[in-house]
Amino acid sequence: MILGASGTIGSAIFRRLSQEKTLRVVGTCFSARQKESPDMIRFSLETDILPLLRQVRPDVIVSAMRGDFGEQLSAHETAADCLREHGGKMIFLSTVNVFDGGMDRPHYEEDTREPVSAYGRFKLQCEDLLRDRLDRQAAVLRLPFVWGKNSPRMEAVRAGCAAGQLEVHAIQSNHAADLQIAELVEWIIREDRSGTFHVGTSDIIGYEPFMERLIAAMGVKKPRFVRGEAAGVMAVLNSRTDIPQELLDWDSERLIQYLCMP
């Protein structure tokens, strides 16, 4: 079951797993615009998640939820307890922001987490909760800037180009494609892996040069860049040796090619 299957990452995971005929994939959506079906169930964090879990009885939950932090934390507590009862697994999408108190360097899986933002602290809480309750039945994926062909970030670039002005930051970072994340989730489920995974391109690049290359590949006129206040390094790099190389072969050039494919 994918919690948040109508968002950028959740929908990519839903599409990828639905191609696997041996899996029954169920997703949740929030927007009334999303059409319900036996495999797509409308769910709001304002309601108790337990009836949904009892209805679906998932062996694996992929959490790509967004929303109120307190409501998310409560839902994760309930889901973790449910999974623990029958040995199920949780795959939780976390963030580079668990390191946003140390933005002087890129970070690896075992680095000390030191969030200062509310978002980073919340994600740390979720990571610790799931590890405590599920132990080796939990997998945590930490993500940098996430892109999809029609993601909010990509739509913002298109809108900025059309308007002639786009905000950029003095940040060195890596990036992740929704497809890259979905491929890794599929592998984790298939191979029954656990632990912490850092997902993203293998190279670190300045945000502004990345945007220049992306816009050039899009074939549109470069807008005026407005430089925001954010600065530092926001990158998560992989040090695991058990992941197949084909899942790691993403760099910024491949990401840009993917985003600009029809």
N, C-alpha and C positions, 0 to 999 in steps of 0.2 A: 504494500500500500504506500502511495506517495502522498504525503501531506503537503499541499500546496502545488498541485499538479497543473495549475493554470498559469503559473509564473514562468519566467524565462528558463530557469534551471529545471524546475519541476516538470514542465511540459517536454523539455528535451529528454529527460530521464524516462518519462512516460512513453514517449515515442520509441525510444531505444529498447526498452524492456518489452514493449508490446510486440516487437519483432521476434522475440523468443517464444516459440510455440509451447514450450514446456512450462511457461509461467502464466499465471492469471494475475493481471495487473489491474489494480483499482486505484483511482486517484480521487483527491478531494479538490473542490474549487470553492471560491467564495463569491465571485461576481454573479449577479443574476443574469448577466449577458451570456454566461457559459451554459451551454445546453447540458442538462443532466442526462445520464444514461446508466445502465447497470454497472458500467466501469468508471463513471465519473459522478461522484456524490457531492452534493452541496453541503458545506460544513462551515460553521462560524465558530471562532474561538470563544465567543460569548456563551456558547452552549457546552455542556459536558461532553467530553470526547468518549467516555466509557461506552455509551450505547453503540456508537459507531464501531468501536473496537470489537465489541461483542457480536455485532452484525457481520463484520468482515472476517474476523479472526485471522489477522495477518501473521505470516511467519517472519516477514521482514517489513520494517517500516523505514522509508526514506523521508527524513524531515527537511522539507524545503519551505517551511511555513514562514510567513511574515505576520506582523501585527503587534499588539500590545505585549510588552515583555513579560509582565506578570501572568497574563493569560497563557502565553506560550510556555512559560516555565511550568505552570500547573498542568498543561496538556502533556508536556514531556514527562513529568512525574508519573501521571496516570498511565501513559503509554509504556514507560519503562517497567512499571510494576506488572502490567499486563503481559509484556513480553517475557519478563523473568519467570512468570508462572509456567510457561511451556517452552522455554529455551529459545525464544525468538531473538532476532537481531535488529538493532537500530543503526541506521546510517545517518549521521547528523552533519548537516552542512554548516560549518563554522566559518571563520573569517580571519584574515590577516590582522584585523583590529585587536585581536587578543595580544598583539605585540606593539600596539600603538603608543606605548610609553617608552619604547626604545627604537625610534625611527632613524637610527644612525647606521643601520646595517640590515641586510636581508636575514631571514630567520629560517632555521631548520626545525624538524619535528620535535626534537628534544630540548630546544631552547626554552629558557624560563619565560613564561608568559607574564606580561606586565602591562595590562590595559589601563588606560586612563579615561577613555571615552565610555559613556553609558552603554553604547552598543557593544564595545569590546568586553566590558565587565559582564554584561548579560550573556554573551556567547561563552565566556569562561565558566560562568555558573552552569550553563547547560552541559558543557563538556564534562565538568566535574561530576554533575549529577548522573550522567549516563555511564561514566566510567565506574562510579561507586555502585550503581544498581545493576549494571549489566556486565561489567568487567570485560571479558574477552568477547562478549556478544555485542560490543559497541564498536563502531568505526566512525572516526571523526575526520572530515575532509575540510581543511582550511583553504580558503579561496582568496585570491587577490581581486583586482577589477575583473568582473565577469561580463562577457560579451556574447550576444547572439545576433543573428542577422536582423531580427526585428525587436531586439531588446530595448528597454528604455534608454540605455546608454547610447546605443546606435541611433535610435530615433532622435536623441538630443543632438548628436553630431549632424544628422541630416537637417534638423531644424535650425541649428546654428549656421550651417553653410547657407541655407536659404535666406536667413536673416542678415548674413554678412558679419556675424560676430559670434565667437565661441569662447567660453571660459576654459583655460588650461591652468595647470599647476606645476610648480617646480618640484615634482615628485619623480624619483627613480623607482620603477616598479616592474613587476611582471604582470601578465594578464592570463585569463583563462577563458576558453571557449565553452559554451554550453554543451557542445558535442563532446569535447574532451572530458568534461565532468561526467556526462552520461556514460561514456565508454568505460571509465574507471569504476563507476557504480556497478555496471553490469559485471565487470571482472570480479569485484569484491563479492558480489552475490554468488557468482558461479564458482569461485574458488574458496568461498567461505573465509575471507580474510578479515582481520580486525586491526585495531590500533589507530594510529594517527597518520594521515596522508596529506601531503602538501601538493596541491594541484595548480599547475600554471605553466606558462612558457618557460623554457630553460634559460632564456636570456633576460637580463634586466635592462630597461631602456627608459630614458627620460619621457615623461608623459607628453611633453610638447613635440619632440621628434616623432614619437609614435603617432600622434594625431596628424602630423604633417604627412607621414607615409600613408596612413589610412585614407586621408582625404585625397591624396594624389592617386591612389589606387581606385578610389570611387569615381575619379574623372570629373570632379566638380571644382568650382572655383574656391580657392582657399579663402576663408573668412579672416577678419581681423581677430587675432588672439587677444583675449583679455586675461591677464595673469591673476589667478587667485592667490590666497594667502598660504594655502597648504604647501608644505615642503618636507623634504626628508626622503627616507627609503621605506616603501611599503611593498615588500616582496616576500613570498614564501617559496623556498626551494626544497626540492626533494633530495633526501639522502638514503632512502630505502633502496635495497638491492633486489627485492623480490618482485618488483613490478616489471612486466614485459616491456621491452624497449619500444615496441610500436605504440604503447600508451604514453610514452614519454617524449616521443618525437614531435613535440610542438614548440616552435619558436615564434617570435612576433611576426615574422614574414609569413609563416604558414597560417597564423591566425588572421592576418589581413587578407590573404588570398581566400580563406574560408568565408570571411564576412562579406567579401565583394563578389562571391560566386552567385549566379542567378538562382 
